[in-house]
Amino acid sequence: MLPPDQVYQLLRNLTSPVVAITSARGNEKNGMIIDSAIRASIVPTIPRIAIFIHKFNYSHGLITESGVFGLHLLRTDQYDLIHHLGFQSKRAVDKLETVPHRTGRLGVPVLEECYAHFECRVVNAMDTGSSTCFLGNVEATGHGGTSMPRGDVMTAAYFRANLPKEWKPAYERLLAEAQGHAQKASNDISYEGWKPKR
Ligand SMILES: Cc1cc2nc3c(=O)[nH]c(=O)nc-3n(C[C@H](O)[C@H](O)[C@H](O)COP(=O)(O)O)c2cc1C
């Protein structure tokens, strides 16, 4: 086995584009950032996406309870949005209050500014101990508030290479904290299945 740091760096080759995930429950709505989204279907008429959401994130409860989420591909010029949604929790600030959005067909917030958005209904989920992998059926799509995508998609490699210098210490601190939480919970896996909401 290679040293853990080397394994982690190799696994970074598997990270997805940096995307914004939105969720809602009653009057509450929220947004966060992930780089663990996967195209989970090759059938054009049955588009599916899988996402890994850590249990300690506020969004986890909103997605689990509502059974829906919004996924937004972002552009390379959207660092401020990634900082706003991904470096702080809804527990500290109502993040979507200052982010232009509308309510989508499934009731999830749809961000006006993005490369493309997908509204998804959860059809299955897998517990990983520290996170849940939600499998979503894509039921509505678009380009946020525009009819055409513009710019380039924010990949994880681009994000890391061009992250503003002043945000690096916070990024590394938050990552180390998340890894600490995840390490404690990783082996505590439940094998109970997902119960559909309808
Ligand atoms: C580039 C980047 C990638 C991230 N990837 C993930 C991820 O794959 N899964 C996850 O649960 N959190 C991920 N996060 C962390 C969450 O976005 C962050 O903890 C956020 O504050 C959660 O917000 P919430 O508590 O309001 O839900 C990532 C953050 C950044 C900046």
The ligand as a Gaussian input file, in Angstrom:
#p B3LYP/6-31G(d) Opt

LIG

0 1
 C      -14.229000      22.428000      -3.479000
 C      -15.117000      21.864000      -2.396000
 C      -15.549000      20.548000      -2.508000
 C      -16.378000      19.978000      -1.538000
 N      -16.818000      18.686000      -1.700000
 C      -17.713000      18.163000      -0.822000
 C      -18.262000      16.860000      -1.051000
 O      -17.935000      16.182000      -2.029000
 N      -19.183000      16.396000      -0.143000
 C      -19.568000      17.131000       0.947000
 O      -20.406000      16.661000       1.733000
 N      -19.048000      18.365000       1.198000
 C      -18.138000      18.895000       0.326000
 N      -17.631000      20.157000       0.534000
 C      -17.923000      20.857000       1.805000
 C      -19.265000      21.583000       1.896000
 O      -19.538000      22.348000       0.748000
 C      -19.227000      22.498000       3.131000
 O      -18.982000      21.731000       4.291000
 C      -20.462000      23.375000       3.297000
 O      -20.175000      24.371000       4.245000
 C      -21.691000      22.598000       3.745000
 O      -22.751000      23.505000       3.918000
 P      -24.063000      23.188000       4.797000
 O      -23.594000      22.806000       6.195000
 O      -24.811000      24.507000       4.802000
 O      -24.791000      22.087000       4.125000
 C      -16.790000      20.748000      -0.425000
 C      -16.365000      22.084000      -0.312000
 C      -15.540000      22.643000      -1.287000
 C      -15.109000      24.075000      -1.171000

